Amino acid sequence: MPTALVTGATAGIGHAFAVHLARRGHDLVLVARDGSRLEDVAATLRTDHDVDVETLVADLVVPDDLLRVEDRLRDVSRPVDLLVNNAGFGLKKRFLDNSVGEEAAMLGVLVTAVLRLSHAALGPMTERGSGGVINVSSVAAFLPRGTYAAAKAWVNSFSEWAATEYRSQGVTVMALCPGFTKTEFHERMQVKRGDSFMWLDVDFLVDKALKDFDKGRALSIPGAHYKAIAGLTRLIPSRALQTYQSIGRK
């Protein structure tokens, strides 16, 4: 069976990836901070889908924890076929209302962890000529929305470059750009979650992402309305886009 490593696997998009991949017959390595919740998720997946599930309790802001996940990805005796860099971090307040420590922690999860874990995974994958990386980005990457958007823009740029760089070596790299999605992410930020058509169902999101990944696409934007938004951002001046900075902050 192929093995997938998923970060931020106990809730939301990461949990949905774990479930969908287990249904596909993947063994799993699940990474999250909450050990008890992680074990509960692992036990359910083992029972429901008859797959092997390994757990790694790790906070990706903590260097030693991040290094343990990197070491697991580099372990050629237990190869990881798919890395899903999903662990998320968001700050509700604006840049100067957050401490520099809070901003650095968000950057650590959204950029540093993605870079380091991708580096650890891509080495063994390119050597054996197969594998894949899905980096969970955001539609915010296309908008001027502060440091969160800037971090996700980096994820898009890195992923699209890596997709071209390593395709000839049998490795698929894709950035997934969700819009608003019905998960715990906004609730943890103390941001009100909506129920309008703008809010995507997480199972739809992950199903579409995996289908795009199967097709070898470098970028996945589930939802026709979000594809349209991403397209429009290429036509609208950045200054005009600043008007929408407050969306999603209520």
Residue pairs with C-beta under 8 A, 6 or more apart in sequence:
1 25
1 26
1 27
1 51
1 52
2 25
2 26
2 27
2 81
2 82
3 26
3 27
3 28
3 29
3 78
3 79
3 80
3 81
3 82
4 17
4 18
4 21
4 26
4 27
4 28
4 29
4 80
4 81
4 82
4 83
4 84
5 28
5 29
5 30
5 31
5 69
5 72
5 73
5 80
5 82
5 83
5 84
5 121
6 14
6 17
6 18
6 21
6 28
6 29
6 30
6 31
6 84
6 86
7 14
7 31
7 32
7 60
7 69
7 84
7 85
7 86
7 87
7 113
7 117
8 14
8 31
8 32
8 86
8 87
8 88
9 15
9 17
9 18
9 28
9 30
9 31
9 32
9 38
9 41
9 86
10 30
10 32
10 34
10 37
10 38
10 41
11 37
11 183
11 184
12 88
12 181
12 183
12 184
12 185
12 202
13 86
13 88
13 136
13 178
13 181
13 183
13 185
13 202
13 205
13 206
14 32
14 84
14 86
14 87
14 88
14 136
15 41
16 202
16 203
16 205
16 206
17 84
17 86
17 134
17 206
17 209
18 28
18 30
18 41
18 45
19 45
19 49
20 203
20 206
20 207
20 210
21 28
21 82
21 84
21 210
22 28
22 45
22 48
22 49
22 51
22 53
23 49
24 210
25 51
26 51
26 81
26 82
27 51
27 52
27 53
27 54
28 42
28 45
28 51
28 52
28 53
28 54
29 53
29 54
29 55
29 56
29 72
29 80
30 38
30 41
30 42
30 53
30 54
30 55
30 56
31 55
31 56
31 57
31 58
31 60
31 69
31 87
32 38
32 41
32 55
32 57
32 58
32 87
33 57
33 58
33 59
34 57
35 55
35 57
38 55
38 57
39 55
42 53
42 54
42 55
43 53
45 51
45 53
46 52
46 53
56 68
56 69
56 72
57 65
58 65
58 66
58 68
58 69
59 65
60 66
60 69
60 87
60 108
60 109
60 113
61 105
61 108
61 109
66 112
66 113
66 116
66 117
69 117
69 120
70 116
70 117
70 119
70 120
71 120
72 78
72 80
73 80
73 83
73 117
73 120
73 121
73 124
74 120
74 123
74 124
76 124
76 127
79 124
79 128
79 131
80 121
80 124
80 131
81 125
81 130
81 131
81 132
82 131
82 132
82 133
82 134
83 117
83 118
83 121
83 131
83 132
83 133
83 134
84 133
84 134
84 136
85 113
85 114
85 117
85 118
85 133
85 134
85 135
85 136
86 134
86 136
87 109
87 113
88 109
88 110
88 136
88 185
89 105
89 106
89 109
89 110
90 106
90 148
90 185
90 186
90 188
90 189
90 191
91 98
91 102
91 103
91 106
91 147
91 148
91 189
92 189
92 190
92 191
92 249
94 146
95 103
95 146
95 147
103 147
106 147
106 148
106 151
107 147
107 151
110 148
110 151
110 152
110 154
110 155
111 151
111 154
111 155
114 135
114 155
114 158
115 158
118 133
118 135
118 158
118 162
118 173
121 131
121 133
122 131
122 133
122 162
122 166
122 171
124 131
125 131
125 132
125 133
125 166
125 169
125 170
125 171
126 166
126 169
126 170
126 171
128 170
129 169
129 170
130 170
130 171
131 170
131 171
131 172
132 171
132 172
132 173
132 174
132 213
133 159
133 162
133 171
133 172
133 173
133 174
134 173
134 174
134 175
134 176
134 209
134 213
135 155
135 158
135 159
135 173
135 174
135 175
135 176
136 155
136 176
136 178
137 152
137 155
137 156
137 159
137 175
137 176
137 177
137 178
138 148
138 149
138 152
138 177
138 178
138 179
139 177
139 178
139 179
139 221
139 226
139 229
139 230
140 148
140 149
140 152
141 149
141 152
141 153
141 155
141 156
141 177
142 153
142 177
142 229
142 230
142 233
142 234
143 149
143 233
143 241
143 244
144 238
144 241
144 242
144 245
145 244
145 245
146 245
152 177
155 175
156 175
156 177
156 219
159 173
159 174
159 175
159 218
159 219
160 175
160 218
160 219
162 173
163 172
163 173
163 174
163 218
164 218
166 173
167 173
167 216
172 213
172 216
173 218
174 209
174 212
174 213
174 217
174 218
174 219
174 220
175 218
175 219
175 220
176 205
176 209
176 212
176 220
176 222
177 219
177 220
177 221
177 226
177 230
178 200
178 205
178 222
178 226
179 198
179 200
179 222
179 223
179 225
179 226
179 229
180 186
180 193
180 194
180 198
180 199
180 200
180 248
181 199
181 200
181 201
181 202
181 205
182 193
182 195
182 199
182 200
182 201
182 202
183 202
186 192
186 193
186 248
187 193
191 248
191 249
191 250
192 250
193 199
197 225
198 225
200 222
200 223
200 226
204 222
205 222
205 223
208 220
208 222
208 223
209 220
209 222
212 219
212 220
213 220
221 227
221 230
233 241
